[in-house]
Amino acid sequence: MATDTTDRSLKKFLQDWQPRTVVAVGVLAFAFCVAIFSAIASQSGKPAPTGNRLPAPRVADMAPVIPWTPDRTVNKQKKIPALREGPYTLQPDAPLLESDGAFISVLGNGLPPERFYISEHSNDKGFQGGDWVRENVSISPDGLRLDVTPTGDPRKPYALAEVQMLGTYGYGRYETIMRPAKGSGLVSAFFTYTGPYFGKPHDEIDIEFVGKDTSIVELNYFHNGKTGSSARIKLPFDASEKDHLYAFDWKPEGISWYVDGKLIYQTPANDTHLPENPGRLVISNWTGKKELQQWHGAPDFGDRGSAYYSCISFTPLGENTRRCADVFQPGSQFPASAG
């Protein structure tokens, strides 16, 4: 069960923002799950094999959008509250997953090959509308730019971009500072994943944006290939316009998602679909084949659709280490011309 503190935070969120009921879905972001089967690479850097072809998600099966209603009692002139909490408390009976240690990567400092893998391989049998291409990942002092670009090849009409953190990560706090790609057909993501290629069941936790409406963030999670209670949260801003801080806490008793330090969603109590296996941490920007257009829309983003990432971090459960929240400056913006 969730801690008392998290329960109180969720109760306040429900009282102040008055969201509609969240409907559990089995196929929200299904395309995203299938896409990563072909994207995840092993420790040696070899691309993972393509996963089985599965039915594309239907728009009718998606969770309804939950409105984010600003708290009317908050003085708008107040200083922005702290974006990080104290150290995490490990429950006495909680299992410890095998996991690599804490890290923070300010991505403008580069991508050391001992820590990062830039995906570069074919997606012939997957749902993606092209291959992962190293050249579509650009590094600048401001961070990473992940591009989706037209190729002119009708068989593989787009080149895609993905970066993986080598190693595996379990319970703890995951954070990123990002600005998703704007444009119909684009999907920008920050997620954990493991699956059969690594000798584990398919477990996954997602934060993703569909470029046709970047005022909605889509949250999802899987255990043994089955999805849990997904959600689509309506944000009070267009996420593609400025950098924001996105995070999730993964604990044995549940998962909580945050935007700019504010709790926006939490898994239900006694959820049986919670992930149990540590996984890779991945960021990506991609578009799918025609069968996915009912979900992410027909591609319409000109010569380039770009997602920006300036920081990613992981803090293991029970530890208190530097995180992206410590370097985030609200209202900042990754220069559109960077990279």
N, C-alpha and C positions, 0 to 999 in steps of 0.2 A: 504493500500500500504506500501511497505518497506520504511524504513528511507533512507534519502539521503546517509548517511554514508554506510549503507549496500549495497545500489545500486552501490556506487563507488567501494566497495570491490568486489562485484560480477562482475562488468564491467572489473576490472583489472584482476580478475581470468579468465574471458573469453578471454581477449586479450592476456595474457601471456601464458596461458596453452593450448589454442586452442582446447577445447574438441569438440567431435562430438555432434550432436543434441541428447538431451535426449528424449527418447520415453516413454510416459506415459504407464504404464502397470496396469492391473487389478488384476494380480495374483502373482506378485513378492513377495516372502516370504509369500505366502498364507498359506503354511504349518505352518509357524511360528505363524501366526495369529490364526489358528485353534488350535495349540498346547497350546497357552496360555489360551484359553477358559477353558481348564481342569486344568490349573496350578494355576490360581489366587485364592487366599484365601481371606476370609472376615476378618474384623477386629477381630473377635473372634478366628481366626486361623483355621476355618473349611475350607476344600478344596472346591473350586468352582465346580459345576457340569460340566460334559463334554459338549462341544458345539456340534452343529449339524455337521454331516459329510458333507464335501464340496469337490468339485473336487480338486484333487491335481494339483499343478502348472505344466505347461509345459515349458520345456526349451525354446521352440520357442517363448513363450510369454514374456520372460524376457527383461528388458531394456538392450540396448547395453552397453558395458563397456566404460566408459569415461576415456581416458588416462590422467594421471597426468604428465604433462611435466614440469620439473624444469625450473625456470626462468633463462635463460642463462646470464642475466645481473647481477645477484647477485654474489658478491664476496664470494666464499665458505669459506673464512677465517673470515668472519664477525661473530660477536657474535650472538648467538641465540636471536631473538627478544623476547620481553615480550609476555607471553602466555595469558595474561588477559587484558581486556579493562577496561574502567572506569565504573561507576555505570550505570545501565540501565535506560533509560528514558521511563516513562509511557506516552503513548499518552493521551491527555486530554479527549478524548471520548472513551477510551478503557475500556471495562468491566473488573472488577476484579473477577476472578474465586475464589470460595471457595477453600482454599489451606492451608495445614500445612506449618509451617515456614521453614526458611533456615536451612540447616544442612551441615556438612561435616563429613564423617565417614572414618577414616583411618582404614581399615578393619583388620589390624594386631592387633588392640586393642580389638578384639572380636566382638560378635554379641549380644548386650543387647536384651533380649526377649521383652522388651517394645517397641522396635523400629524395630526389624527384625523378620521375620517368615521364617524358613527353610521348604520348601515344602516337604511333605511326604504323598503321597496318590496315588491311582491307576489311570492309564490312559487307562483302558480297551477299552473305546469307542472312544478314540482320535487317532491322527495320530502318537503319539510318539511310539517308539519301546520298551517301558518299563515304569516303574513307577518312580516317584520322590522319592529319597531315601536320608534320612538325613545323613547317613554314607558317602555319596559321596561328602559332603561339609566338607572340612578340613580347620582348622584355624591355622595359624602360625604367628610369629611376622612380617612376610613379607606381610600378607594379606590372601585372600581366594583362595583355589584351588577347582574348581568344576570339578568333574570327571564323565566321562561316562565309565562304565565297563561292560564286558560281564557277564551274569548270568548263562549261561548253560541251561536256560529254553527256549525251542523253542517257547512257547507262549508269553513270555516277555523276549526277548534275552538280553536286556540291562537295567542297572540301570542308572538313570539320576540325574542331580543336578540342583537345583533352589533356589534362595534366594529372598524374597520380602521385601521391605520397607513398614512397616505398616503406614497407613495414606494415604492421597491423595495429589497430587501436580499439580499445574496449570501452568500458564505462568511464564517463567523464564529461567534460564540457568541450564542445566543438564550436569554434567561432570563425567567421570570415567577414571581411569588409569587401563588399562587392557592389557592382552596378550592372544589372542584367541587360542583355541585348534587347533592343526595341525592334519590332517588326514581325508581322505575321509569318508563321512557320518556324520561328526560332525557339529553342529551349535552352535556358541557362541553369546550371545546377551546381549544388554543393552537397555531397552525399558520402556515406560509407557503404561499402559493399564487400560481401564475400559470397562464395558459391561453390558449386561442384568442381570447378577448375582447381580450387585450393583444397579440395577434399572436405568441404564443409557444406551444410545446407545453405540455401539462398537466404541470407539475412541482409537487411538494408535499411538505412534511414535517410530521408531526402528533405532537402529544401530546394525548390525549383520554381522558375518563372517561365511562363509561356509568353512569347514576345508580342502576341496580338493584344494582350492586356497586362501590362506590367504594374498595374495597381493591385494585382492579386498574387499572393504567394501560395504555392501549393505544397502541402506537407504530407508525407507518406512514410510508411515503414512496413517491412516484411519480416516474417519468420518462417523458415522452411518453405519459402516460395509463396506463402499466403499473406495477403495484405491485412493490415489492421484497420483501425478507424481513421481514415484519411480526412483531411480538411483543406478547404480553400478559404483563405482569409483576405478580405477586402481591406487594403491598407489606406491610410489617409493621405497618401502621396503616390506619385508615379515613381516606382523604384528605379527606372532607367535614367532619371534626371540627375541624381546625386548618389554618392556612396552612402550606404547604411550598414549597420552592424547586425548580422544575422547569426543566431546561435541555437544550439540545442543541448540540453542536459540528458544524458543517457545513464539511467540508474537501473538496478535490478527491478525496482518496483514501477518504473515507467519512464516516459520520455516527455520532456517539456521543451517547447520552442519559444524563442524570444526574438523580438525586433527592437533594436536600439535599447536593449535592456529591459523591455516590457514583455511580460509573459503574454503570449497570444493563443497558445493551445497546449493541451496536455492529454496524454492517453488516458482512457478511462481506467478506473480501479479494477484490479483483478483481470487485466487484459491477458489473454492467452496467446496473443500473436506478437509479443515483444521479442525483438532480436536477442540472441544469446551468444553469438559468436563474434569475436573481433574481426574487423575488416579493413580494407584499404580506404583511404580518404581521397576523394576525387573531385575535381572541378572540370566542367565541360561546357561547351556551346555547340549545338548541333541542330540539324533538321532531319525529318524523317521522310520515308517514301510516301507515295500517294495515299496508302491506306491509313496513314496517321493524320491526314489533313483535317479530318473531322474533329480531331482533338486540338492540334496546334495551329491549324489554319494553313492555307496555301502559301508557299513562300512568296514574300513581297517585302524585300528589304534592300533592293538595289544591288550595288556591286559588293557590299560587305555588310554583315551584321556582326556587331562586336559586343562582347561582354568583358567587363573589367574587374579584376581582383587585385587588391593591394595588400591583403594580409590573410593568413590562415593560422589557426592555433589549436592546440589540444592540451587540456589539463586533466590528468587522471583523477578519478574519484578519490577524495580524501587528501588531495594536494592543493597547494595554493601557489601557482606559478604565473608568470607573465602571460597575458592573453591579448588578443586583438583589441579588446575593450580598453586596454591601457594605452593604446596608440591612436584610437579612433578619435577623429575630430568631427563632430556633427556638422553637417552642412558642407563638408569638403566634396570635391568633385575631381575625379580622374580626368585629366585633359583629353578631350576627344581626339586630339592629334597625336597623342603620345604613342610611342612605339614605332 
